[in-house]
Amino acid sequence: MSDSYRLPAGKKIYFASDFHLGVPDHATSVAREKRIVTWLESIKADAHAIYLLGDIFDFWFEYRHAIPKGFIRLQGKLAELRDIGMPIYFFTGNHDMWLFDYFEKELGIIIYREPQVLLYNNQKLLIGHGDGLGPGDNFYKLLKKFFNSGVCQWLFARLHPNLGISLAKYWSRQSRINNMKQEEKFTSEENEYLLTYCRELEKTSHHDFYVFGHRHLPLDLSVAENSRYINLGEWVHFDTYAVYDGKHVVLKKFESHA
């Protein structure tokens, strides 16, 4: 693997997803945002790069001259980290797929809309949000194509921000994460559609690690010999993230003492 990068000694790569900022209410969302900012500060010293794997916001749409109110603490922390040269990458999820160029222009954060391969220390990591992958959920896959279309985005942009964002907040109140009274449960490997996706892909293309969000459940499962699937969980119930140290991807829980 000649194009593999070497992770500098003592440095780590951090992955997190599914903050779902904005739900279930303002006070709860702000408290969660403060925890996330504290976490980002805690990893600043040894982070080589930070990957945010989607659904950071429960809703996001960028009008030409307006963005959703709020989330300024997170944006400020990300700006601070970028100003000291920290590489940050943002993968759009199914809740924030309408993130366009604001983060790139204002913060210098690279945006990805599809899974990407990382090559470090002669290891191969496939990372992404995870929505639309694996078997089933054909209605959502069709809906995603429509939401990602220029026609849909043009039509939504024609709505006044007060109306458009109000409609989006209504949709958010119907979302899976907003209506969870308790955390998701693991039932069996056969029911883990992202694990199924990883195992099918592994038959033709080896990856040492598959790192995804979307599932809302912290998972570390075997894909095949020398291959593992990591799901990052979410920050409404779990406050979990993953760390790559050049050899292993390890799930961790952030314990804030603030």
C-alpha positions, -999 to 999 in steps of 0.1 A, spaced: 0 0 0 25 25 -13 2 56 -10 -5 49 27 3 78 51 22 74 83 3 87 114 28 108 134 39 94 167 16 103 196 -11 115 173 -46 101 168 -75 104 144 -109 111 160 -144 102 146 -178 113 159 -213 116 145 -249 120 152 -248 150 175 -283 159 163 -281 194 175 -315 211 176 -335 183 192 -355 177 213 -355 213 226 -333 243 228 -320 238 263 -312 202 259 -295 209 226 -274 237 241 -263 214 270 -252 188 244 -234 213 223 -214 224 254 -204 188 260 -193 185 224 -172 216 226 -156 204 259 -148 171 241 -133 189 212 -111 209 235 -100 177 253 -87 161 221 -70 192 207 -35 183 219 -32 149 203 -56 150 174 -40 146 139 -74 151 123 -111 151 132 -138 134 111 -175 144 118 -195 116 101 -229 133 96 -261 143 113 -242 168 133 -273 190 130 -308 175 132 -316 199 103 -294 222 82 -302 242 51 -280 269 37 -299 297 19 -278 320 -2 -276 346 26 -289 328 57 -282 297 78 -301 282 107 -298 301 140 -279 286 168 -250 262 171 -226 291 175 -205 274 202 -197 245 179 -190 267 150 -167 288 171 -148 258 184 -144 244 149 -131 278 137 -106 279 166 -93 244 157 -91 252 120 -72 285 129 -45 264 146 -42 242 115 -63 212 127 -77 192 97 -115 188 100 -137 168 76 -175 169 76 -195 141 60 -231 150 53 -258 128 69 -294 123 61 -304 152 85 -278 177 72 -274 167 36 -283 203 26 -250 216 39 -234 233 9 -203 256 9 -207 277 41 -184 255 62 -158 252 34 -157 290 28 -160 302 64 -141 275 83 -120 257 57 -137 224 65 -137 198 37 -172 184 29 -178 148 18 -211 134 6 -200 98 0 -179 73 20 -142 78 17 -112 55 21 -83 65 45 -49 49 42 -28 51 73 1 29 85 -6 3 58 -42 0 70 -74 8 51 -104 25 67 -137 31 50 -156 59 66 -189 76 60 -223 84 75 -239 51 65 -274 61 54 -286 44 23 -261 15 25 -269 -21 29 -301 -40 21 -336 -27 25 -350 8 31 -357 13 -6 -381 41 0 -355 61 19 -329 55 -9 -354 69 -34 -362 98 -12 -325 106 -7 -320 108 -44 -348 134 -46 -336 154 -16 -301 155 -31 -314 166 -65 -309 202 -77 -346 205 -83 -356 197 -47 -329 221 -33 -340 248 -57 -376 245 -47 -368 245 -10 -346 276 -14 -376 294 -28 -393 292 6 -388 321 30 -363 310 57 -390 315 84 -413 290 66 -386 266 54 -369 262 87 -402 260 106 -412 231 83 -378 215 88 -382 217 126 -416 200 123 -400 172 104 -372 169 130 -398 164 157 -409 133 139 -374 119 136 -362 87 151 -336 103 174 -361 129 187 -387 102 196 -364 78 212 -374 74 249 -343 52 254 -313 42 234 -314 18 205 -309 -19 212 -287 -45 195 -308 -75 185 -286 -96 163 -258 -94 137 -283 -104 110 -304 -73 117 -274 -49 114 -278 -37 78 -245 -18 79 -226 -49 91 -242 -68 62 -230 -40 38 -195 -43 52 -194 -81 49 -205 -80 13 -180 -54 4 -152 -72 23 -156 -102 -1 -142 -81 -29 -122 -53 -12 -105 -57 21 -107 -29 47 -92 -31 81 -119 -9 96 -153 3 86 -164 34 106 -200 47 102 -226 66 121 -263 67 114 -272 36 134 -273 54 167 -258 25 185 -221 21 196 -210 -11 180 -177 -29 175 -183 -61 154 -162 -85 134 -166 -82 96 -141 -109 88 -106 -120 99 -86 -88 105 -116 -65 96 -140 -47 120 -171 -26 118 -174 3 142 -205 23 147 -201 56 165 -234 57 183 -248 92 191 -246 120 216 -283 122 227 -278 91 250 -243 78 246 -217 106 240 -195 80 222 -168 85 196 -139 65 181 -101 69 181 -76 55 156 -41 53 170 -24 39 139 -32 2 148 -67 0 162 -100 19 161 -114 20 196 -149 31 208 -148 55 238 -174 74 258 -168 110 267 -171 116 304 -175 153 311 -166 165 346 -179 200 339 
